[in-house]
Amino acid sequence: MIEFKNVSKSYGNGTKALDNVSMKIEQGEFVFIVGDSGAGKSTLLKIIMREEVATEGTVVIKNRLLNTMKKKDIPYFRRHLGIVFQDFRLIPTMTVYDNVAFAMRVIGAKEKRISKRVPYVLDLVGLGSKADSLPNELSGGEQQRVALARAVVNNADIIIADEPTGNIDAKRSCEIVEMLEKINATGTTVVMVTHSEELVRRYGRRIITIEDGKIRSDDISRVGQKREDFVLPDLDIGSKRAAREVDEFIRSYHSDRRDVNGGESDEQ
Ligand code: ADP
């Protein structure tokens, strides 16, 4: 499904971001890619998405050789992928419903199908009641779930999630993993990138660790183990404060907006 053979990637400035990486991910697998900042995780994802091309080695995804793929074929190839970007990339002027529907509209889906599929997917990520909200009316965690809904709405074969780095609430990370597990249970391949080793150790999944552009370990020892086997102390949720700050910011932003648009003084 996803195969890297002796892949290296050097950027124009001489930085070698990946160094002789070989790995194979089968259909239906759930794989965590972990590593410190600068290890090469984003570069690996960009190569899978065909945003970057390997300098050496070969990359085959869904039986397509990415190295030599023509520009015009890239959008078709990307239809196999559902991507949850670090910064979500939601369209601020569109409702939650339209943000998700948009992904279907760009591939020419019919409105009848869209009106069935979008509510189903929003329910799947627990946002059924937020369809008419705008992104800035949602918490950070809810925005991330909209991004996830949009990634899965077209029934992609591979879901790629690039977890936001920095002050992300640990509870929120677990929530996203659990939603990805639900999606994976339907046969979709999931690749999730994270910097948190603590997070990945909670799940019975394959863990590929990247260090200085190389695969340091490819660990399948936890695969198949049950959740109960991973009873760990609570994650450090010191970052809860940061999540609260984001929520407060969103709330105040929202009330400012109401003042601007809804205040009597604005009416002509
Ligand atoms: P990670 O996602 O694990 O933080 P990256 O793949 O972003 O790692 O980066 C790996 C290395 O490649 C880092 O040294 C980074 O500075 C470098 N790098 C990433 N993108 C570029 C780029 N576009 N141009 C030059 N160097 C880059």
Residues whose N, C-alpha, C, O or C-beta is under 5 A from the ligand:
A	BS01	ADP	Y11 N13 T15 A17 D36 S37 G38 A39 G40 K41 S42 T43
